């Protein structure tokens, strides 16, 4: 064998362990999770994804890409909403975790 052929055996040009897997349709899963009266969560979405794509991403990688999708498209997972109320009508007490 030539030295170049031996080098290619030990150091292949292409990473053989990396598989080319297209990203799931996270918009579809986001819409399912946030649909009115939905009982779907991210774990169920991953099970649905793996059923359709057995060679697809595993759970931790799916969750990571989903979190990136939410961060990029919806500004993250910490979302707050203004509460319409009459001052003094109700009192909200935040429990301490001490």
C-alpha positions as a Markdown table, in Angstrom:
| # | Residue | x | y | z |
|---|---|---|---|---|
| 1 | Unk | 0.0 | 0.0 | 0.0 |
| 2 | Unk | 1.1 | 3.5 | -0.6 |
| 3 | Unk | 1.7 | 5.8 | 2.3 |
| 4 | Unk | -1.4 | 7.9 | 1.3 |
| 5 | Unk | -3.7 | 4.8 | 1.4 |
| 6 | Unk | -2.4 | 3.8 | 4.8 |
| 7 | Unk | -3.0 | 7.4 | 6.0 |
| 8 | Unk | -6.5 | 7.4 | 4.7 |
| 9 | Unk | -7.2 | 4.1 | 6.6 |
| 10 | Unk | -6.1 | 5.6 | 9.9 |
| 11 | Unk | -7.4 | 9.2 | 9.3 |
| 12 | Unk | -10.4 | 9.1 | 6.9 |
| 13 | Unk | -11.3 | 12.3 | 5.2 |
| 14 | Unk | -14.9 | 12.0 | 6.3 |
| 15 | Unk | -16.0 | 11.4 | 9.9 |
| 16 | Unk | -17.6 | 8.0 | 9.7 |
| 17 | Unk | -19.3 | 8.1 | 13.1 |
| 18 | Unk | -21.4 | 11.2 | 12.3 |
| 19 | Unk | -24.6 | 10.4 | 10.7 |
| 20 | Unk | -26.5 | 13.0 | 8.6 |
| 21 | Unk | -29.9 | 13.3 | 10.2 |
| 22 | Unk | -32.2 | 16.1 | 9.2 |
| 23 | Unk | -33.6 | 18.3 | 11.9 |
| 24 | Unk | -37.2 | 17.4 | 13.0 |
| 25 | Unk | -40.1 | 19.8 | 12.3 |
| 26 | Unk | -39.9 | 21.6 | 15.6 |
| 27 | Unk | -42.6 | 24.1 | 14.6 |
| 28 | Unk | -45.1 | 21.1 | 14.3 |
| 29 | Unk | -44.1 | 19.9 | 17.8 |
| 30 | Unk | -44.2 | 23.4 | 19.3 |
| 31 | Unk | -47.7 | 23.9 | 17.9 |
| 32 | Unk | -48.9 | 20.5 | 19.3 |
| 33 | Unk | -47.5 | 21.3 | 22.8 |
| 34 | Unk | -49.1 | 24.8 | 22.9 |
| 35 | Unk | -52.4 | 23.9 | 21.3 |
| 36 | Unk | -55.5 | 24.7 | 23.4 |
| 37 | Unk | -56.3 | 21.9 | 25.8 |
| 38 | Unk | -53.3 | 19.9 | 24.7 |
| 39 | Unk | -51.9 | 17.3 | 27.0 |
| 40 | Unk | -48.8 | 16.7 | 24.8 |
| 41 | Unk | -45.4 | 17.4 | 26.2 |
| 42 | Unk | -41.8 | 17.3 | 24.8 |
| 43 | Unk | -41.3 | 13.6 | 25.9 |
| 44 | Unk | -44.4 | 12.5 | 23.9 |
| 45 | Unk | -43.2 | 14.5 | 20.9 |
| 46 | Unk | -39.8 | 12.7 | 21.1 |
| 47 | Unk | -41.5 | 9.3 | 21.2 |
| 48 | Unk | -43.6 | 10.3 | 18.2 |
| 49 | Unk | -40.5 | 11.4 | 16.4 |
| 50 | Unk | -38.6 | 8.2 | 17.2 |
| 51 | Unk | -41.5 | 6.1 | 16.0 |
| 52 | Unk | -41.4 | 7.9 | 12.6 |
| 53 | Unk | -37.5 | 8.1 | 12.5 |
| 54 | Unk | -35.9 | 5.1 | 14.2 |
| 55 | Unk | -32.4 | 6.3 | 13.3 |
| 56 | Unk | -33.1 | 9.8 | 14.3 |
| 57 | Unk | -31.8 | 11.9 | 17.2 |
| 58 | Unk | -31.8 | 10.4 | 20.7 |
| 59 | Unk | -33.8 | 12.1 | 23.5 |
| 60 | Unk | -31.1 | 14.4 | 24.9 |
| 61 | Unk | -30.1 | 15.7 | 21.5 |
| 62 | Unk | -33.7 | 16.2 | 20.5 |
| 63 | Unk | -34.4 | 18.2 | 23.7 |
| 64 | Unk | -31.3 | 20.3 | 23.0 |
| 65 | Unk | -32.3 | 21.2 | 19.5 |
| 66 | Unk | -35.9 | 21.8 | 20.6 |
| 67 | Unk | -34.7 | 24.3 | 23.3 |
| 68 | Unk | -32.5 | 26.1 | 20.7 |
| 69 | Unk | -35.5 | 26.3 | 18.4 |
| 70 | Unk | -37.7 | 27.8 | 21.1 |
| 71 | Unk | -34.9 | 30.2 | 22.1 |
| 72 | Unk | -34.3 | 31.4 | 18.5 |
| 73 | Unk | -38.0 | 31.7 | 17.5 |
| 74 | Unk | -39.9 | 32.5 | 20.7 |
| 75 | Unk | -37.3 | 34.2 | 22.9 |
| 76 | Unk | -36.8 | 31.4 | 25.3 |
| 77 | Unk | -38.8 | 29.3 | 27.7 |
| 78 | Unk | -39.3 | 32.0 | 30.5 |
| 79 | Unk | -42.4 | 33.8 | 29.3 |
| 80 | Unk | -44.4 | 36.1 | 31.5 |
| 81 | Unk | -47.8 | 37.6 | 31.1 |
| 82 | Unk | -49.4 | 40.7 | 32.5 |
| 83 | Unk | -52.4 | 39.9 | 34.8 |
| 84 | Unk | -55.4 | 42.2 | 34.4 |
| 85 | Unk | -56.7 | 42.9 | 37.9 |
| 86 | Unk | -58.2 | 45.5 | 40.2 |
| 87 | Unk | -55.6 | 46.8 | 42.7 |
| 88 | Unk | -56.2 | 45.4 | 46.2 |
| 89 | Unk | -58.8 | 42.9 | 45.1 |
| 90 | Unk | -56.5 | 39.8 | 45.3 |
| 91 | Unk | -53.2 | 39.3 | 47.0 |
| 92 | Unk | -50.6 | 37.0 | 45.4 |
| 93 | Unk | -48.1 | 35.5 | 47.8 |
| 94 | Unk | -45.0 | 33.8 | 46.5 |
| 95 | Unk | -43.9 | 30.9 | 48.6 |
| 96 | Unk | -40.3 | 30.8 | 49.6 |
| 97 | Unk | -38.3 | 27.6 | 49.1 |
| 98 | Unk | -36.3 | 28.0 | 52.4 |
